[in-house]
């Protein structure tokens, strides 16, 4: 069974065209409670469910004056229209003019989403839609659900959702054929695709930027890899009626429910960009940079092109370039190691790289590029040189001018306070050619006396040629001095370093907190990673879920955090997006409460991934796509930053000395779908 439902909230779709008429009483306002009710449908032409409709114009009357909010984007017609409809509001009347020719024997749906609201209070009529048919029959089945962002479970607002008949879907359908029936998500990410005939369907969601009703590779996309079969079933509905005396009574009557009504779509972006040479530069005399529109599977080939008009010819040695490739492999910095090349102000280089042809096959192409560099200090240096020559002449020919030396620049990337579990990092201003490890010394203050200790382990950052790190088992609370002797380091240009000194104090263990998550809900053998998030929903710490089902995050700075887990299918330690109609993105879950961590405390916390429906898991405090409020309405703030004993089953195991003790109890799965209450 595919995990696409994942205990999703069951959604109550608003049945378009089945809204009961009501009458409005007009009179002088006398104050009282604020109007919180949306406009009520009175009548329309054509009527909901009307057949054999020939007119392209629809009018709807409501019980009060209305206004439209972003009707161009929110109002959508199904089947998809090549020309957007004209939608206008005047008083109580709403009019829609379809600009495409009506297709015979087709059910049309005009879905207004949340575009309609009353004029005075702005109360939104959400989910209002009208169906009619140009033939003798009308299709009335529906598919409802919700669209969330795959990476962070944000509600997808205003996203296009549509279906194809399952037997019509081929490899290129999503990229070339408009969706057959469409809808848009509301501010909660919910949708209902209406007007469906019996049959099997494939469902998709896209952010249709160019409004062509099919997917382009740069657009966000979501899909299910199973067929959906819409059905309708009879149910009993219980309503509460209030009499004029204030007493309540329950009335049960028959109703219908359209299924499926719990479809979960999680959108992602493939990150596709056309491959091309985006930019190039020569930021310094000794470096050039290349930037590409997408990842380079094969690295570019760079060679010198001699200018036939120039008398000077450059014949660089074979290793004249040293490449530094960024992690995404879409940009490169090259260090020019041959002085005959970097000494030239104007370089003419040939760059051979891969780019797609008209059939999107990667082929090699070559560009000849000109790289200029004019040293802004050159003019000043000439003036200084001339002045020095004049000064030499004035003091005598036998005087020896001072020699200007260039040294390798070194700076510490870690401050005077050192994390107990991290290495000290330093950065140079050029790549290193030779390193004399005997010239690196580490000392520790013992009772104010500087005492030599074992040299730290040195290593190079694999993503940056300029950065090195020094790793050591630091003593908490101790003060250290790291020293690098003069000339212990030689750069690729033959320059060496001046003496370097960096003093720092290691944090005490009592300054940290820790969390041990006991994860329940993963499939056997399933890999996962837990991330701690800050108030901006950005990860700041992470740890894998071990074979015992625990994810332990240590050495945490005190503060308020949130937690997210992703299923790491390919075991690469990072969340991976999907591939349209082929590979689903990795599943994501949120811990529903905030974690308020204090100094010198360990927290053991149970986490049942399926305790809540997926659309209810993300804490409101870090949710960015919050629903718009009605006038006078206040959004109830999350209570996830209350005292620790309100988190659920969590144990506080302080003080924190790097270990956990005891066992925390397990949260019980509530089971089943829960109804979403707006």
C-alpha positions as CSV (number, residue, x, y, z in Angstrom):
1,X,0.0,0.0,0.0
2,X,1.5,3.3,-1.0
3,X,2.1,5.8,1.8
4,X,0.2,8.6,0.0
5,X,-2.6,8.8,2.6
6,X,-0.3,8.8,5.6
7,X,-3.1,9.3,8.1
8,X,-4.2,12.4,6.2
9,X,-7.1,14.4,7.5
10,X,-10.4,13.5,5.9
11,X,-11.6,16.6,4.0
12,X,-15.2,17.7,3.7
13,X,-15.6,19.0,0.1
14,X,-18.0,21.8,-0.5
15,X,-20.6,20.4,-3.0
16,X,-20.7,23.0,-5.8
17,X,-24.2,23.9,-6.8
18,X,-25.8,22.2,-3.8
19,X,-26.0,25.3,-1.6
20,X,-29.5,25.8,-0.3
21,X,-31.1,29.1,-1.2
22,X,-31.8,31.6,1.6
23,X,-33.5,35.0,1.9
24,X,-31.9,38.1,3.3
25,X,-33.8,40.5,5.5
26,X,-33.0,44.2,4.8
27,X,-33.4,46.7,7.5
28,X,-31.7,49.4,9.5
29,X,-28.6,48.1,11.3
30,X,-29.0,48.2,15.0
31,X,-25.5,47.1,16.2
32,X,-24.9,43.8,18.0
33,X,-22.4,41.0,17.2
34,X,-20.1,41.4,14.2
35,X,-21.3,39.7,11.0
36,X,-19.2,36.5,10.6
37,X,-21.2,34.8,7.9
38,X,-20.1,34.7,4.3
39,X,-22.5,35.6,1.4
40,X,-25.3,33.1,0.8
41,X,-26.2,31.9,-2.7
42,X,-29.7,32.9,-3.8
43,X,-30.0,31.9,-7.5
44,X,-28.1,31.7,-10.7
45,X,-28.5,31.3,-14.5
46,X,-27.8,28.6,-15.4
47,X,-28.8,26.9,-12.3
48,X,-26.5,24.4,-10.5
49,X,-26.7,21.1,-12.3
50,X,-28.6,22.5,-15.3
51,X,-28.3,20.6,-18.6
52,X,-28.2,21.5,-22.3
53,X,-26.7,24.9,-21.5
54,X,-25.8,27.0,-24.6
55,X,-24.9,30.4,-23.2
56,X,-21.3,31.3,-22.3
57,X,-22.5,33.7,-19.6
58,X,-23.1,32.8,-16.0
59,X,-24.8,35.1,-13.4
60,X,-25.1,34.4,-9.7
61,X,-27.0,36.4,-7.1
62,X,-26.2,36.4,-3.4
63,X,-28.0,37.7,-0.3
64,X,-25.7,40.7,0.2
65,X,-23.2,42.8,-1.7
66,X,-20.1,41.0,-2.6
67,X,-16.5,41.7,-3.8
68,X,-13.9,39.6,-5.5
69,X,-10.4,38.9,-4.4
70,X,-7.8,38.1,-7.1
71,X,-10.5,36.5,-9.4
72,X,-8.0,36.3,-12.3
73,X,-5.9,33.7,-10.4
74,X,-8.5,32.1,-8.0
75,X,-11.5,31.5,-10.3
76,X,-10.9,28.5,-12.5
77,X,-13.0,26.8,-15.2
78,X,-12.9,23.1,-15.9
79,X,-12.3,21.8,-18.5
80,X,-9.3,24.1,-18.7
81,X,-9.8,27.2,-20.9
82,X,-7.2,28.5,-23.2
83,X,-8.5,32.1,-22.5
84,X,-9.2,33.1,-18.9
85,X,-12.9,34.0,-18.3
86,X,-14.1,37.5,-17.5
87,X,-15.3,37.7,-13.9
88,X,-17.0,40.7,-12.4
89,X,-19.0,41.7,-9.3
90,X,-21.7,44.4,-9.1
91,X,-23.7,44.7,-5.9
92,X,-25.1,41.3,-5.1
93,X,-24.6,39.9,-8.6
94,X,-21.6,38.0,-9.9
95,X,-21.1,37.5,-13.6
96,X,-18.8,35.2,-15.5
97,X,-18.2,35.3,-19.3
98,X,-16.5,32.3,-20.8
99,X,-14.3,33.3,-23.8
100,X,-13.8,29.8,-25.2
101,X,-16.4,28.1,-27.3
102,X,-18.5,25.6,-25.3
103,X,-17.7,21.9,-26.1
104,X,-20.9,19.8,-26.7
105,X,-21.8,17.1,-24.1
106,X,-19.4,18.2,-21.5
107,X,-19.8,19.0,-17.8
108,X,-18.4,22.5,-17.0
109,X,-17.4,23.6,-13.5
110,X,-16.7,27.2,-12.5
111,X,-14.8,27.0,-9.2
112,X,-14.5,30.3,-7.4
113,X,-12.3,29.0,-4.6
114,X,-12.1,31.7,-1.9
115,X,-12.4,34.6,-4.3
116,X,-15.9,35.7,-3.1
117,X,-16.4,37.7,0.1
118,X,-19.0,40.1,1.4
119,X,-18.4,43.8,0.8
120,X,-18.6,45.1,4.4
121,X,-16.9,42.5,6.6
122,X,-14.8,40.6,4.1
123,X,-16.2,37.2,5.2
124,X,-15.0,34.6,2.6
125,X,-17.3,32.2,0.8
126,X,-14.8,29.3,0.5
127,X,-15.2,26.4,-1.9
128,X,-18.1,27.8,-3.9
129,X,-18.6,26.3,-7.4
130,X,-21.3,25.8,-9.9
131,X,-21.6,22.8,-12.4
132,X,-23.7,22.7,-15.6
133,X,-23.7,20.6,-18.7
134,X,-23.8,21.3,-22.4
135,X,-25.4,17.9,-23.0
136,X,-28.1,15.6,-21.6
137,X,-26.1,14.3,-18.7
138,X,-24.0,15.9,-16.0
139,X,-20.9,14.3,-14.3
140,X,-20.9,14.9,-10.5
141,X,-18.1,12.8,-9.0
142,X,-15.3,14.5,-7.0
143,X,-11.8,14.0,-5.7
144,X,-10.7,16.0,-2.7
145,X,-7.5,16.3,-0.8
146,X,-4.7,18.6,0.2
147,X,-1.4,19.7,-1.3
148,X,1.6,20.3,1.0
149,X,5.2,21.1,0.3
150,X,7.2,17.9,0.4
151,X,10.2,19.3,2.2
152,X,8.4,21.3,5.0
153,X,4.7,20.5,4.9
154,X,3.7,24.0,4.1
155,X,0.1,24.3,2.7
156,X,0.3,24.9,-1.0
157,X,-1.9,28.0,-1.7
158,X,-3.3,28.7,-5.2
159,X,-1.7,25.6,-6.8
160,X,-3.3,24.0,-9.8
161,X,-4.6,20.5,-9.3
162,X,-6.0,18.4,-12.1
163,X,-6.5,14.9,-13.5
164,X,-6.1,12.8,-16.6
165,X,-8.0,9.6,-17.5
166,X,-5.6,6.9,-16.4
167,X,-5.7,5.1,-19.7
168,X,-4.6,8.3,-21.5
169,X,-1.4,8.9,-19.5
170,X,1.8,8.3,-21.4
171,X,5.4,9.3,-20.6
172,X,5.0,12.8,-22.2
173,X,1.4,13.5,-21.2
174,X,2.1,15.7,-18.2
175,X,4.5,17.9,-20.2
176,X,2.5,18.2,-23.4
177,X,-1.3,17.7,-22.7
178,X,-3.4,20.1,-20.7
179,X,-5.0,18.6,-17.6
180,X,-8.6,17.4,-18.3
181,X,-10.3,18.6,-15.1
182,X,-8.8,21.2,-12.9
183,X,-9.1,23.0,-9.5
184,X,-7.1,25.3,-7.3
185,X,-6.0,24.9,-3.7
186,X,-7.4,27.3,-1.1
187,X,-5.4,29.0,1.6
188,X,-5.3,25.7,3.6
189,X,-3.9,23.8,0.6
190,X,-7.2,21.9,0.1
191,X,-8.8,21.2,-3.3
192,X,-11.8,19.5,-4.9
193,X,-11.7,18.4,-8.5
194,X,-15.3,18.4,-9.6
195,X,-17.4,17.2,-12.6
196,X,-15.8,13.8,-12.9
197,X,-17.3,10.9,-14.8
198,X,-16.9,7.3,-13.7
199,X,-13.5,5.8,-14.4
200,X,-9.9,5.7,-13.2
201,X,-7.8,8.9,-13.0
202,X,-4.3,10.0,-12.4
203,X,-4.0,13.2,-10.3
204,X,-1.3,15.9,-10.4
205,X,-0.6,19.4,-8.9
206,X,1.6,22.0,-10.5
207,X,2.3,25.7,-10.0
208,X,1.3,26.6,-13.5
209,X,3.4,29.7,-14.0
210,X,2.7,30.1,-17.7
211,X,-1.0,29.1,-17.4
212,X,-0.7,26.4,-20.1
213,X,-2.4,23.7,-17.8
214,X,0.5,21.2,-18.1
215,X,3.8,20.8,-16.4
216,X,7.1,22.4,-17.5
217,X,10.3,21.1,-16.0
218,X,11.1,24.2,-14.0
219,X,7.7,24.2,-12.3
220,X,6.7,22.6,-8.9
221,X,4.9,19.3,-9.3
222,X,3.2,16.7,-7.2
223,X,1.6,13.4,-8.2
224,X,0.3,10.1,-7.1
225,X,1.6,6.9,-8.6
226,X,-1.7,5.1,-8.2
227,X,-5.0,5.3,-10.0
228,X,-7.9,7.0,-8.2
229,X,-11.5,5.8,-8.7
230,X,-14.1,8.5,-7.6
231,X,-17.2,7.1,-6.0
232,X,-20.2,8.4,-4.0
233,X,-21.8,6.8,-1.0
234,X,-24.9,7.4,1.1
235,X,-24.4,8.6,4.7
236,X,-26.5,9.8,7.5
237,X,-26.0,13.4,8.5
238,X,-27.0,14.8,11.9
239,X,-27.7,18.5,12.3
240,X,-28.4,20.5,15.4
241,X,-31.5,22.8,15.1
242,X,-32.1,25.6,17.6
243,X,-35.7,26.7,18.3
244,X,-36.9,30.2,19.1
245,X,-36.9,29.3,22.7
246,X,-33.2,28.5,22.6
247,X,-33.5,24.7,22.9
248,X,-31.5,22.4,20.7
249,X,-32.7,19.3,18.9
250,X,-30.9,16.8,16.7
251,X,-32.2,15.9,13.2
252,X,-30.8,13.1,11.2
253,X,-31.3,12.9,7.4
254,X,-29.7,11.3,4.4
255,X,-26.7,12.7,2.6
256,X,-23.9,11.7,0.3
257,X,-20.1,11.6,0.6
258,X,-17.8,11.8,-2.4
259,X,-14.6,9.6,-2.2
260,X,-11.7,9.8,-2.2
261,X,-11.7,12.8,0.1
262,X,-8.3,12.3,1.7
263,X,-5.8,12.5,-1.1
264,X,-2.4,13.9,-0.1
265,X,-0.1,15.4,-2.7
266,X,3.3,16.7,-1.7
267,X,4.9,19.0,-4.2
268,X,8.6,19.3,-5.0
269,X,10.8,20.9,-7.7
270,X,13.3,18.8,-9.7
271,X,15.6,21.8,-9.7
272,X,15.9,21.6,-13.4
273,X,17.8,24.4,-15.1
274,X,18.9,24.5,-18.7
275,X,22.6,23.9,-19.0
276,X,24.5,26.9,-20.3
277,X,27.5,29.1,-19.5
278,X,25.9,31.6,-17.2
279,X,28.8,33.9,-16.3
280,X,32.6,34.1,-16.2
281,X,34.9,36.5,-14.5
282,X,38.5,37.2,-13.4
283,X,38.1,38.5,-9.8
284,X,41.8,38.6,-9.1
285,X,44.9,38.4,-11.3
286,X,45.5,34.8,-10.3
287,X,41.9,33.4,-10.5
288,X,39.1,33.0,-13.0
289,X,35.6,31.8,-12.3
290,X,33.0,29.9,-14.4
291,X,29.3,29.7,-13.6
292,X,26.8,27.4,-15.2
293,X,23.0,27.2,-15.3
294,X,22.9,23.6,-13.9
295,X,25.1,20.9,-12.5
296,X,28.1,19.8,-14.7
297,X,28.3,16.1,-14.8
298,X,31.5,16.5,-16.9
299,X,33.8,19.3,-15.8
300,X,34.7,21.9,-18.5
301,X,38.0,21.9,-20.2
302,X,40.0,25.2,-20.2
303,X,42.9,26.0,-22.4
304,X,44.8,29.1,-23.5
305,X,44.1,30.5,-27.0
306,X,47.0,32.6,-28.4
307,X,46.0,35.9,-30.1
308,X,47.4,35.8,-33.6
309,X,47.8,39.5,-33.6
310,X,50.0,39.5,-30.6
311,X,53.7,38.9,-30.8
312,X,53.7,37.2,-27.4
313,X,52.7,33.6,-27.3
314,X,51.7,31.8,-24.1
315,X,52.7,28.1,-23.7
316,X,51.5,27.3,-20.2
317,X,52.7,24.1,-18.5
318,X,50.3,21.2,-18.2
319,X,49.3,21.9,-14.6
320,X,48.7,25.7,-15.1
321,X,45.2,25.5,-13.5
322,X,44.1,24.3,-10.0
323,X,40.3,23.8,-9.9
324,X,38.0,24.3,-6.9
325,X,34.6,22.9,-7.6
326,X,31.6,23.9,-5.5
327,X,29.4,21.2,-4.0
328,X,26.6,21.7,-6.5
329,X,29.2,21.4,-9.4
330,X,27.6,24.4,-11.1
331,X,30.4,26.8,-10.5
332,X,34.2,26.6,-10.5
333,X,37.1,28.8,-9.3
334,X,40.4,28.2,-11.1
335,X,43.7,29.2,-9.6
336,X,46.2,30.1,-12.3
337,X,49.6,28.7,-11.2
338,X,51.7,29.8,-14.2
339,X,53.1,33.3,-13.8
340,X,53.4,33.8,-17.6
341,X,49.6,33.3,-17.8
342,X,48.4,35.3,-14.8
343,X,50.9,38.1,-15.6
344,X,48.9,38.9,-18.7
345,X,46.2,41.5,-18.3
346,X,44.1,40.1,-21.1
347,X,43.6,36.3,-21.3
348,X,41.9,34.6,-24.2
349,X,40.7,31.2,-23.1
350,X,38.9,28.3,-24.7
351,X,36.2,26.7,-22.5
352,X,34.8,23.4,-23.7
353,X,31.7,22.2,-21.9
354,X,28.5,20.2,-22.3
355,X,25.1,21.8,-23.1
356,X,21.8,20.3,-24.4
357,X,20.9,20.3,-28.1
358,X,17.4,20.8,-29.5
359,X,16.5,17.2,-28.4
360,X,18.0,17.9,-24.9
361,X,20.9,15.5,-25.5
362,X,24.1,16.7,-23.9
363,X,26.7,17.6,-26.5
364,X,30.1,19.3,-26.3
365,X,30.5,22.9,-27.3
366,X,33.3,25.4,-27.2
367,X,33.3,29.1,-26.4
368,X,36.3,31.4,-26.7
369,X,36.2,34.0,-23.8
370,X,38.3,37.0,-23.0
371,X,39.3,37.6,-19.3
372,X,40.5,41.0,-18.4
373,X,42.2,42.2,-15.2
374,X,43.5,45.7,-14.5
375,X,45.0,46.0,-11.1
376,X,43.6,49.1,-9.5
377,X,46.8,49.5,-7.5
378,X,49.0,49.3,-10.5
379,X,48.9,53.0,-11.1
380,X,49.6,53.8,-7.5
381,X,52.4,51.2,-7.4
382,X,54.1,52.9,-10.3
383,X,53.9,56.2,-8.5
384,X,55.4,54.6,-5.4
385,X,58.2,53.0,-7.4
386,X,59.1,56.3,-9.1
387,X,59.1,58.0,-5.7
388,X,61.4,55.3,-4.3
389,X,63.8,55.6,-7.2
390,X,63.9,59.3,-6.7
391,X,64.6,58.8,-3.0
392,X,67.4,56.2,-3.8
393,X,69.0,58.7,-6.1
394,X,69.0,61.4,-3.4
395,X,70.7,59.2,-0.8
396,X,73.2,57.6,-3.1
397,X,73.5,54.8,-5.6
398,X,75.0,52.4,-3.0
399,X,71.8,52.4,-0.9
400,X,69.8,49.2,-0.9
401,X,66.0,49.7,-1.1
402,X,63.8,47.6,1.2
403,X,62.4,44.5,-0.3
404,X,58.6,44.2,-0.2
405,X,57.5,40.6,0.8
406,X,54.1,39.0,0.2
407,X,53.0,36.6,2.9
408,X,50.1,34.0,2.9
409,X,47.1,35.4,4.8
410,X,45.7,33.3,7.6
411,X,42.6,33.9,9.6
412,X,40.7,31.8,12.2
413,X,37.1,31.0,11.3
414,X,36.2,30.0,14.8
415,X,36.1,32.6,17.6
416,X,37.6,32.9,21.0
417,X,34.9,30.5,22.3
418,X,35.3,27.0,21.0
419,X,32.6,24.3,20.7
420,X,33.7,21.2,22.6
421,X,32.7,18.8,19.7
422,X,34.0,20.8,16.7
423,X,37.5,21.4,15.2
424,X,39.2,24.8,15.0
425,X,39.0,26.0,11.4
426,X,41.3,28.4,9.6
427,X,41.3,29.9,6.1
428,X,44.2,30.9,3.8
429,X,44.1,33.4,0.9
430,X,45.6,30.8,-1.5
431,X,45.8,27.1,-1.8
432,X,48.6,25.3,0.1
433,X,51.5,23.6,-1.7
434,X,53.5,22.4,1.3
435,X,52.7,22.0,5.0
436,X,55.3,21.4,7.7
437,X,53.3,19.7,10.4
438,X,56.2,20.1,12.8
439,X,55.5,23.9,12.7
440,X,52.0,23.5,14.2
441,X,51.9,23.5,18.0
442,X,49.0,23.3,20.5
443,X,49.3,24.4,24.1
444,X,46.9,24.4,27.0
445,X,46.8,26.7,30.0
446,X,47.3,24.7,33.2
447,X,46.9,26.9,36.3
448,X,47.8,29.9,34.1
449,X,50.9,28.1,32.8
450,X,51.0,27.4,29.1
451,X,51.8,23.7,28.6
452,X,52.5,22.0,25.3
453,X,50.1,19.1,24.4
454,X,49.9,16.7,21.6
455,X,49.6,18.3,18.2
456,X,46.0,18.4,16.7
457,X,45.0,16.4,13.7
458,X,45.0,18.5,10.6
459,X,42.7,18.1,7.6
460,X,41.4,19.9,4.6
461,X,37.9,20.9,3.8
462,X,36.9,18.8,0.8
463,X,34.7,21.6,-0.7
464,X,37.2,24.4,-0.2
465,X,40.9,24.4,-1.1
466,X,41.5,27.4,1.2
467,X,40.2,25.9,4.4
468,X,41.9,23.6,6.9
469,X,40.8,22.3,10.3
470,X,42.5,21.2,13.4
471,X,40.7,18.4,15.4
472,X,41.4,17.5,19.0
473,X,39.6,16.0,22.0
474,X,39.2,19.3,23.7
475,X,39.0,19.5,27.5
476,X,35.7,21.2,28.5
477,X,36.4,24.6,30.0
478,X,40.1,24.6,29.1
479,X,42.0,27.5,27.4
480,X,44.2,26.7,24.4
481,X,46.7,28.4,22.1
482,X,47.2,27.2,18.5
483,X,50.4,28.4,16.8
484,X,51.8,28.0,13.3
485,X,55.5,28.9,13.0
486,X,56.7,31.2,10.3
487,X,57.4,29.6,6.9
488,X,55.7,26.3,8.1
489,X,53.2,26.8,5.2
490,X,54.1,27.4,1.6
491,X,51.5,28.5,-1.0
492,X,51.2,27.5,-4.6
493,X,52.9,30.8,-5.6
494,X,56.0,30.1,-3.4
495,X,54.9,32.5,-0.6
496,X,55.0,31.5,3.0
497,X,53.2,32.5,6.2
498,X,54.1,34.8,9.1
499,X,53.7,33.5,12.6
500,X,50.1,32.8,13.5
501,X,48.5,32.5,16.9
502,X,44.9,31.8,17.9
503,X,43.8,31.5,21.6
504,X,40.4,30.2,22.5
505,X,38.4,28.7,25.5
506,X,36.4,25.5,25.2
507,X,32.8,25.6,26.4
508,X,31.8,23.7,29.5
509,X,29.5,20.7,29.1
510,X,27.1,22.3,31.5
511,X,26.4,25.0,28.8
512,X,24.8,22.4,26.5
513,X,21.6,20.5,26.3
514,X,20.7,17.3,24.5
515,X,17.7,15.5,23.0
516,X,17.1,11.8,22.6
517,X,14.2,11.1,20.2
518,X,12.7,7.6,20.4
519,X,11.1,7.2,16.9
520,X,8.0,5.1,16.4
521,X,6.4,4.6,13.0
522,X,9.3,3.9,10.6
523,X,9.1,0.8,8.4
524,X,11.6,-2.0,9.2
525,X,15.0,-1.2,7.8
526,X,14.0,2.3,6.9
527,X,16.7,5.0,7.3
528,X,15.8,8.4,8.6
529,X,17.4,11.7,9.8
530,X,16.1,14.0,12.5
531,X,16.7,17.8,12.1
532,X,16.4,20.4,14.8
533,X,15.0,23.6,13.4
534,X,15.1,27.2,14.5
535,X,12.1,29.6,14.6
536,X,12.6,30.2,10.8
537,X,12.1,26.5,10.1
538,X,15.8,26.2,9.1
539,X,17.8,23.1,10.2
540,X,20.6,23.9,12.7
541,X,21.4,20.4,14.0
542,X,20.8,16.9,12.6
543,X,21.4,13.3,13.6
544,X,20.5,9.9,12.0
545,X,18.0,7.5,13.5
546,X,20.0,4.5,14.7
547,X,19.1,0.8,14.4
548,X,17.6,1.1,17.9
549,X,15.1,3.7,16.7
550,X,16.8,6.6,18.5
551,X,18.1,9.9,17.2
552,X,20.4,11.6,19.7
553,X,21.4,15.2,19.3
554,X,24.1,16.4,21.6
555,X,25.9,19.6,22.3
556,X,22.9,21.8,21.7
557,X,22.8,25.5,22.5
558,X,19.9,26.2,24.9
559,X,16.9,27.7,23.2
560,X,13.6,26.9,21.6
561,X,13.7,24.4,18.7
562,X,11.3,22.4,16.5
563,X,12.0,19.0,14.9
564,X,11.5,17.5,11.5
565,X,12.3,13.9,10.3
566,X,12.8,12.8,6.7
567,X,12.9,9.2,5.5
568,X,16.4,8.9,4.0
569,X,15.7,6.3,1.3
570,X,19.1,6.5,-0.4
571,X,21.0,6.9,2.9
572,X,22.9,10.0,1.9
573,X,22.1,12.1,4.9
574,X,20.1,14.8,3.1
575,X,16.5,15.2,1.9
576,X,16.1,14.4,-1.8
577,X,13.5,15.7,-4.1
578,X,11.6,13.5,-6.5
579,X,11.3,13.1,-10.3
580,X,8.0,13.9,-11.9
581,X,5.9,10.8,-12.5
582,X,8.8,8.5,-11.6
583,X,10.2,9.0,-8.1
584,X,8.4,10.5,-5.1
585,X,10.2,12.9,-2.8
586,X,11.4,11.5,0.5
587,X,8.7,11.6,3.2
588,X,8.8,14.3,5.9
589,X,7.2,14.4,9.4
590,X,7.1,17.2,12.0
591,X,7.2,16.9,15.8
592,X,4.0,18.8,16.7
593,X,5.4,20.8,19.7
594,X,8.2,23.1,20.3
595,X,11.3,21.9,22.3
596,X,12.4,24.4,25.0
597,X,15.9,23.3,25.9
598,X,17.8,24.5,29.0
599,X,21.4,24.4,30.0
600,X,22.7,21.2,31.5
601,X,19.7,19.1,30.8
602,X,19.1,16.0,28.7
603,X,15.6,15.4,27.3
604,X,14.3,12.0,26.3
605,X,11.3,12.4,24.0
606,X,9.0,9.8,22.3
607,X,7.9,10.7,18.8
608,X,5.1,8.7,17.1
609,X,5.3,9.8,13.4
610,X,1.6,8.8,12.8
611,X,0.0,10.2,16.0
612,X,-1.3,13.1,14.0
613,X,-2.5,13.5,10.4
614,X,0.3,14.9,8.3
615,X,-1.4,18.2,7.7
616,X,-1.7,18.8,11.4
617,X,1.9,18.0,12.4
618,X,3.7,21.3,11.6
619,X,3.6,23.7,14.5
620,X,1.7,26.9,13.7
621,X,4.6,29.0,15.1
622,X,6.9,28.1,12.2
623,X,4.2,27.7,9.5
624,X,4.7,30.4,6.9
625,X,1.5,29.9,4.8
626,X,-0.9,30.8,7.5
627,X,-4.6,31.2,6.6
628,X,-5.9,34.7,6.2
629,X,-8.1,35.8,9.1
630,X,-11.6,37.2,8.9
631,X,-12.1,40.7,10.3
632,X,-12.2,40.5,14.1
633,X,-10.9,37.0,14.1
634,X,-7.7,36.1,16.0
635,X,-5.5,33.2,15.2
636,X,-5.0,31.0,18.3
637,X,-1.3,30.7,19.0
638,X,0.3,27.4,19.4
639,X,0.7,26.3,23.0
640,X,3.8,24.3,22.2
641,X,6.1,26.5,24.2
642,X,4.4,25.8,27.5
643,X,6.1,24.0,30.4
644,X,8.0,20.9,29.5
645,X,5.4,18.6,31.3
646,X,2.9,19.6,28.6
647,X,4.9,18.1,25.7
648,X,3.4,14.7,26.1
649,X,5.5,11.8,27.4
650,X,9.0,13.3,27.8
651,X,11.6,12.8,30.5
652,X,14.1,15.4,31.7
653,X,17.3,13.6,32.6
654,X,19.6,16.3,33.9
655,X,22.2,17.2,34.5
656,X,23.7,16.8,31.0
657,X,27.1,15.1,31.0
658,X,26.7,13.6,27.5
659,X,24.6,10.6,28.5
660,X,21.0,9.5,28.8
661,X,19.4,7.4,31.5
662,X,16.1,5.8,32.0
663,X,13.4,5.0,29.4
664,X,10.6,7.3,28.2
665,X,7.2,6.0,27.7
666,X,5.7,5.6,24.2
667,X,2.9,7.8,22.9
668,X,-0.2,5.9,21.7
669,X,-1.3,6.2,18.1
670,X,-4.7,7.8,18.0
671,X,-5.5,5.8,14.9
672,X,-7.7,6.5,11.9
673,X,-8.3,9.7,10.1
674,X,-9.4,12.8,11.9
675,X,-11.9,15.4,10.6
676,X,-10.4,18.7,9.7
677,X,-12.3,21.6,11.4
678,X,-11.9,25.0,9.8
